[in-house]
């Protein structure tokens, strides 16, 4: 020992200059470091670089706007930060302890900076960097309240700013006030700021009523709100919650028994209606309209928005739609080869979806035909996975759900339900383009059939002929009157739904039928009030006369047959016998299936398909895949509300007994199975007796030509080649002007039948629209079998 001391003394005596230099250098570095720290501390807030804590005394967070359903029930909040303020005395001690023990266990001992943690982080920083952090509750408050002045970048400068402001806060306010501000300000994920809002969103109750396990769940969130979100990641949330409970036990805040019980407590989250997460597609659609009207005011001034949504109907639709989607994916309606929704969720990479989903998607819209009030809106199966609203934003081929517009044009142009249309083979050929031969779903042809039968059996070829007879421009104009705004090129295939539409426009178009001629534009907002209750905005519903009451009543009666004995007969067979009409729709490759149906006080439309167009399954049909969801919804709705009234028959509607094979008045010679009662708008009813049946034709009258009507481009059965049509050229980009160019119709005044022969106009500069059939062909049925 003495030898060592002597050696040290000898080193000091032998190298006095070196020792002095080292000591002076160390002294200089310490002084320099101290000076740097002091100057940084003193100058960090120069030039108004740090916020003034005086503003905390008057600090009022932005208030969210609230949406309410048609019956006044809460739907959702709209705002950058959803927050409800509470006093510290209203926050239970168990909640305060959970946050303090997790975020800053020495909160009540330090004066804004926890030097124990700060020294530890500094010593470890060469190895771990500053990722561990040493922010106290007061420092977090400074960062959260003053984000403009204190960024979230992980730098020493930011930490010094936080510490400086935290010290000033601690000097001015007591611990209770600081903790109150923090617990009302903290981001707890899922759009919730502050413990009261988070408690309502996650558990459906006030923070005053939380138990230990729920308090720990909230306290687990500040570390990573998105990662530990209990709604999306319940297992992670429970793990982190139990860690918080263990910290509280170790710090003596709770007993071992309380900790054990809390760890075993199941995660019980609020349902979507209570937590303000219902109808997310509807909420976002409304938000976009409000944003355009009010801008920043919407997110800062706490507006009250009263909407048309019916929460009970929304729930019914969500259940019916998801039940049917899962039934399709399970193979109940035949083999299903695509990825299912459950498999996708189980194997999805990452926390967020791509927006274009590989699983079966769906959309549902219901509205009141009398005023266009939207009662239900579903834009997809999972808003968190895909926020694309298929009810409003998607362009989809409507298939045969477009046909009622064609038949409405026919009724408006003097045709009656007994008017004969030709369902025989048709081939159209345009020079330089492939042939187009529309087919019926069963690959059969029925010859001359009444207009009514052509609609309820959803015959494609006869509908194409009818549309060509009216003229494409007439049908386009009619679609515009019904509220369809998308591009409709003048091809014959538009008559069976080749042109894309927005579902909301197609479904709301049916209000013209349900409302006996008056179309109501869809709307979602009843009124907007400020916090004083003053009305700021009250939109007026738009109503447009599309059909006369007589024309609309005839169409409704024909569309009732779709449900009673046509392509959606499964609705009737399932037991839904209330007065209702509708129409199925399926594209030829099975990528879209539809059913749009209505009563006098409610319209609902259903769509199923894939985001990347692909066949849903073999033999996909709207009447089989989509109509059951509509039926389940309507059945549940009308258990809770009075049955809808039937549509009153206008006085000018007359009834006649006619022979369906000729469309003329019955005679004693007409077979009974061909005689039916038919409705007519007065003046359009047949006036001649049927002379198609009997031992001889009626004397003095020319026998009716019952051969098929020849349309340019038609192929008679047995002919070897199509007839070529040479149409005039239409310039690229041509879009018909709504309301212009309706082709006049010529009638034989004795038979009320159209005698006009028109060439069909094609655009030879563009590729024809995709060929559609109502459904892919099912197995051949015996003659007379009604399709389902």
Secondary structure, 3 states (H helix, E strand, C coil): CHHHHHHHHHHHHHCHHHHHHHHHHHHHHHHHHHHHHHHHHHHCCHHHCCCCHHHHHHCCCCECEEEECCCCCEEEEECCCEECCCCHHHCCHHHHHHHHHHHCCCCCCCCCCCHHHHHHHHHHHHHHCCCCCCCCHHHHHHHHHCCCCCCCCCCHHHHHHHHHHHHHHHHHCCHHHHHHHHHHHCECCCCEECHHHHHHHHHCCCHHHCCHHHHHHHHCCCCCCCCCCCCCCHHHHHHHHHHHHHHHHHCCCCCHHHHHHHHHCCCCCCCHHHHCCCCHHHHHHHHHHHHHHHCCHHHHECCEEEECCCHHHHHHHHHHHHHHHHHHHCCCCCCCCCCCHHHHHHHCCCCCCCCCCCCCEEEEEEECCCCCEEEEEECCCCCCCCCCCCCCCCEEECHHHHHHHHHHHHHHCCCCCCCEEEECCECEEECCCCCECCCCCCCCCCEEEEHHHHHHCCCHHHHHHHHHHHCHHHHHHHHHHCCCCCCCCCCHHHHHCCCEEEHHHHHHHCHHHHCCCEEECCECEEEEECCCCCEEECCCCCEEECCCHHHHHHHHHHHHHHHHHCCCHHHHHCCCCCCCEEEEEECCCCCEEEEEEECCCCEEEEEEECCCCCCCCCCCCHHHHCHHHHHHHHHHHHHHCCCCCCCCCCCCEEEEEEECCCCEECCCCCCHHHEEEEEEECCCCCCCECCCCCCCCCCCCCCCCCCCCCCCCECCCCCCCCCEECCCCCCCCCCCCCCCCCCCCCEECCCCEECCCCCCCCCCCCCCCCCCCCCCCCCCCCCCCCCC
